[in-house]
Amino acid sequence: MMVMHKRKLHHLLVALRPISYWYFVVIFIVSGFAAAYALRQNNLGAIERRDHLLQVDKQNGDVEVALKELRGYTYSHMNAGLASDTGIYPPIQLKYTYDRLVAAEKVRVEGANRDVYAEAQRDCERRFPLGLSGSNRLPCIRGYIDAHGKAEAQPHEIPDGLYKFDFVSPAWSPDLAGWSLVVAGLALLLLIVRTAAQLWLRHQLSD
């Protein structure tokens, strides 16, 4: 019975020998290099799209389209997350879009103030047609502006956080980088299993 058992183990050892360690080593190395290259390309692709977005922001282009492209790319590619070279967080800041909105709001407020001031002049001229600039008309104008100008002429706050973004890439993605890592992991696992199986068979045959 023991002899039959050892013959079977020997047969398994002989059958295992053609499956060379080198198959798994070569696959592991090749897929590892492919994964490293693909991960680098994913990161470069995200950087390229970020730079394009910032350029569009600077040139007052269609920021929404460029932002959507960057977001979609980052969410579908591992190692596509971005970090600012200057340590600024969040790394994506649409400074020019925000500055343009603030400037537009300032123009709006100035326009509203001009309108209220003109209305104040007309109202006070009607109420004090003979008033001089230093008498009743100036207090009237100031009072009118205080009463009617604040509500519509106050600047609206624009939260800068609405124009700052940080997209997180997935831990794994079904692209070249992701599948290369899977193949490398399987190759390493099979190499370990192949080595352990041979060591175990030899140990059993030596007993």
C-alpha positions, 0 to 999 in steps of 0.5 A, a space after each residue: 500500500 505504501 509502495 503504491 502511494 509512493 508510486 502515485 506521488 512519484 508519478 505526480 512529481 514527474 508530471 509536474 516537472 514539465 511545468 517549468 518555474 520559468 513559465 511563471 517567472 517570465 509571465 510575472 516579469 512581462 506582466 509586471 513591466 506592462 502594469 508599470 507602463 500602463 499605470 504610468 500612462 494612466 497618470 500621464 493621461 490624467 495630467 494631460 486632461 488636467 492641463 487641458 482643463 486649466 488651459 480651457 479655464 484660462 481661455 474662457 472656453 467650455 470648462 464643463 466639457 473638459 471637466 467632464 472628460 477629466 472626471 470620467 477618465 479619472 474614475 475609470 483608470 487606476 493611478 489616474 488621481 492627481 496631486 498638486 506639485 505645489 501642495 495645493 488642495 484640492 489639486 484642480 482649481 478653476 481660478 479664472 472661471 471663479 475670478 470672472 464670476 466675481 468680476 461679473 458680480 462686481 459689475 452687476 453690483 456697480 450697475 445696480 448701485 448706479 441705477 439706485 443712485 439715478 432713481 434717488 436723484 430723480 426722486 429727491 429732485 422731485 421732492 426738493 426741486 429747489 434744494 441745493 447740493 448741501 441742503 436737503 437734497 443730499 441727505 435725501 439721496 443718502 436716505 433713498 440709497 440706504 432704504 432702497 439700494 442695499 437689498 439689490 445692490 449687495 454682492 452675492 457671495 460666490 463659494 470658491 469651493 464650487 470651483 475646486 475639485 479632486 477626483 479619486 481614481 479606483 483601486 482597480 480598473 479593467 484596463 491594461 494596467 488592471 489586467 496586467 496586475 491580475 496576470 502578474 498576481 496569478 503568475 506569482 500565485 501559481 509559481 508559489 503553488 508550483 514550488 510548494 507542490 514540488 517541495 511537498 512531493 519530494 518530502 513525501 517521497 523521502 519519508 
